[in-house]
């Protein structure tokens, strides 16, 4: 009998401290294409949101991009971000040690980002060994958080039903997706004075809390043969 749970981790802001890098790069690139944008705006309004959705929201406020400019802008943004990640990306404080302590559970990364970005993040932050090829990208599967389909597809690929999965995510879109998927959800809340953990999710402030919280969840789930 197995008491393991399948742990589905978000990448940006949950496993790796990449969101400020992404915010800075977007603030550098988007205004050059006629879309006013600041790093603070990303952190306050768009964390974890699909890039295309961010651009569509900005276009509704500031006017549309010139025809054919979106793919050029996205390519420049992603090239610059990959360079920054290779140079500066670090794992979230305490996460590497925590993942080692959770090694008895199958683990996957489930992200709204492209697979190349996920792989770059895991390599740059030294987390590859914890996940291997268990990397699930919204761009590959064609479904983005807050749609629960992304987590459901990852769970199915890992061979676990939703009730035996735990979502760990820092962003509102990920928390909402996990809850809608019928999974246990842990909200890694980096901004407890500004953000409230939604009802039904478990709020934590530091990666080191995951060991105790997941240990408690294991005790509440029937073993699987």
N, C-alpha and C positions, 0 to 999 in steps of 0.2 A: 504493500500500500504506500502511496506517495502523498505527502502532505505539502508538496511544493505548489507555489502559485506562479503564474506567468506574469512577469513584471514588464510593463510596457512604458518605457521612458520617452518623454519628449527630449529633443536635443538642445535647441537654443534656449539658454536661461535655466535649464534643468540639469543637463549633464555638463554643458560647457558654457563658459562666460562669454558668449559671442554676441549677445544682443547689443551691447554698447558699440562693438565693432561694426555691426550691421547698421546701427543708427547713424554712426559717423559717416560710413560710406554712402548711405542713401542721402544724407545731408549734403555730401559733396557732389553727387551725380545728378539727383533729380532737378535741382534748380537750373542746371545747365541745359535742361530740356524744357524749361518753362514751367516747372511745377515747384512752387515755393515749398520748402520742407526743412525741418530742423531735427536734430538728433533728439531733442527733448520731446518733440511731437511724436516720434516713433515710440519712445518709451512710455509716454502717457496714453497714447490712443491706439497704437497698432501692434503691440507686442504679440507675436505668434500668428499674425494675420497673413494670409496668402499675398504675395507680392502683387499679383494682378488686381486683387481686390483693393489694396492700398492705392494703386495707381488710378483705378476707376473712381474711387472716392475723391481723390485729389482732382481728377478731371472734372468731376461734377461741381467742384468748388471754383476751379481756376480756368476751366476751358480745356478742350481736348488737345492731346498731343498731335503734332503734325503726322500725316499718314506715313506709316512705315517706320516711325521712330521708336515705337515700343520695344521691338526686339533688339535694336541697337542699344537703347538705354539699359535694358535688362542684361545684355551681354557685358557691357562695360561695368555695371554694378557688380555682377557676379565675379568677373575677373579681378576687380579691385578687392572684393571681399575675400576671395581665396588667398590672395597675396597677404592680406592682413592676418588671416587666420593662421597661415603657415608661419608667420613671424611672431604673432603675439598671443594666440589663443591658449587659454588655460582651462583646466577642468574647474567646475564649481567647487568652492572650498569644501573639503571633506568628502567629495563624491568618490574619488578613486578608492579610498580606504573603505567606504561604505559598500561599494560594488564588490569588493573582495569579500566582505562579510556576508554578502547576499549570494555568493557563488552557488549555493545549493539550489537556487531557483533559476529556471530558464528566463532569459532576459532578451529584450529586443528594443531597438530604437524606432519610434514611430513619429515622423516629422512632416510638417507642411512644406519642408524644403526639398529641393532636388536631391537625388541619391548621391550625386557627386559631392554636393555640399556636406551631406551627412558623413560620407567617408572621409572627407577632408577634416571635418571636425573631430572625428574619433581618432584619426591618425595624429593630428596636431596636438591633441590633448592627452595622448597616450592611453586611450580607453579601448582600443581595438580588441584586445584580448578578451574583454568582458562580453562582447556582442558578436564577434565574428561576422558572418554574413546576414545576421538577423536585423537587417536594416530595411525599414518600410517607408517609402516615400510617397507622399500624396501625388507627386508628378507621375510616378510610375503606375500607381493604382487608380488615378483619375478621380480621387475624392479627397476633399480638404476638410480639416477641422474648421468649424464645429460640427460638421456632419459626422455622426458616429460610425459611418461606414469605414473610415480609415482604420480605426481601432478594431472593428469587427473583422475586417479582412486580415489584419495582422494576427489577431487571436486565432482565426481559422488556420492560417498558415503555420502557426506555432503548435496547433493541435490542442488548443484549450478552449473550453466554453467561456462565455463572458463572465459567468459567476465565479470562475477561478482565475480571473485576470485582475491585476491591479494597475491602474494608470497613475503615473507620476508625472505631473506637469505643472509648470509655473504660470502659464497664461490662461486667461479666461476662456479662450476658444477651446483649448485642450481639456480643461476641467469640464466644460459643458459637453464636449464630445464624449468623454469617458462616462459621465453620468447618463447621458442618453443611450449609450451602448449597454447599460446595465452592469457596469463594472464597478469595483471598488475604486475610489479616486482619492489620491493624496495630492493636495495642493501645496507645492513648495512656494510659500508666500514670501517673496523678498521685500515686499512693501506693506507690512501689516498695519501701518498707520494710515495707509491710503486705500488698501484693498481689503475686501471682506471675502473670506472663504465661503463659497455657496453652500447652502444647506445640502446635506448628503455627502459632502466631501470632508476629508480630514485635513486640517491645516497644520503645516509645520513650517519652521523658519530656517532650519539648517539640515543639510544632508545627513548628518549624524543621527538625526531622529528617526530616519527610515528603518534602521535595524529593529528598534523597539516596536514601532508602529506595525511593520509587516509581520513581526513575530506575533503580535496580538491578533492580526487578521488571520494568520494560519490557524490559530486555535479555534476560530469561528467557522471554518470551512471544512466540510466532511472530506475525509481522505478519498483519493481516487485509486482504483486498482491499476 
